[in-house]
Amino acid sequence: DDRLPEKASVYGVVGANPDEVWVVSIDDLRDDAILTAEIDGRPVIALLDATDDIAVYDAPPTPVERVDAGDGVAVVDAEGTRWRLARNELRSEGGETRARIPGRHGLWFAFRTHYNTAHVVS
């Protein structure tokens, strides 16, 4: 399997089926990139937070753009709503929230060999 280098640093999210995982490569999120995708049929966005940790959230209306929040990270969605990244959620200026999706860090080869099906989100 050559979808990613064996020792690529990834973040894995398990869906409804515990034998299936979706992984996001940290390298795909460098340079303030935002990844818009589906994980187990669920629209998500993935980006690096203010601590350079991978953060995966339920997606606001896409596409989204990363913007300077002064003291953190924010995104603006397709409708012009600004969302601030918090530890456990995205929070809009109007108070609406989108959950942060839990996952775990690891190397690609570990996820690939541990799960029956491993999807690379790109």
Rosetta blueprint (number, residue, H / E / L):
1 D L
2 D L
3 R L
4 L L
5 P L
6 E L
7 K L
8 A L
9 S E
10 V E
11 Y E
12 G E
13 V E
14 V E
15 G L
16 A L
17 N L
18 P L
19 D L
20 E E
21 V E
22 W E
23 V E
24 V E
25 S E
26 I H
27 D H
28 D H
29 L H
30 R L
31 D L
32 D L
33 A L
34 I L
35 L E
36 T E
37 A E
38 E E
39 I E
40 D L
41 G L
42 R E
43 P E
44 V E
45 I E
46 A E
47 L E
48 L E
49 D L
50 A L
51 T L
52 D L
53 D L
54 I E
55 A E
56 V E
57 Y E
58 D E
59 A L
60 P L
61 P L
62 T L
63 P L
64 V L
65 E E
66 R E
67 V E
68 D E
69 A L
70 G L
71 D L
72 G L
73 V E
74 A E
75 V E
76 V E
77 D L
78 A L
79 E L
80 G L
81 T L
82 R E
83 W E
84 R E
85 L E
86 A L
87 R L
88 N L
89 E E
90 L E
91 R E
92 S E
93 E L
94 G L
95 G L
96 E L
97 T E
98 R E
99 A E
100 R E
101 I L
102 P L
103 G L
104 R E
105 H E
106 G E
107 L E
108 W H
109 F H
110 A H
111 F H
112 R H
113 T H
114 H H
115 Y L
116 N L
117 T E
118 A E
119 H E
120 V E
121 V E
122 S L
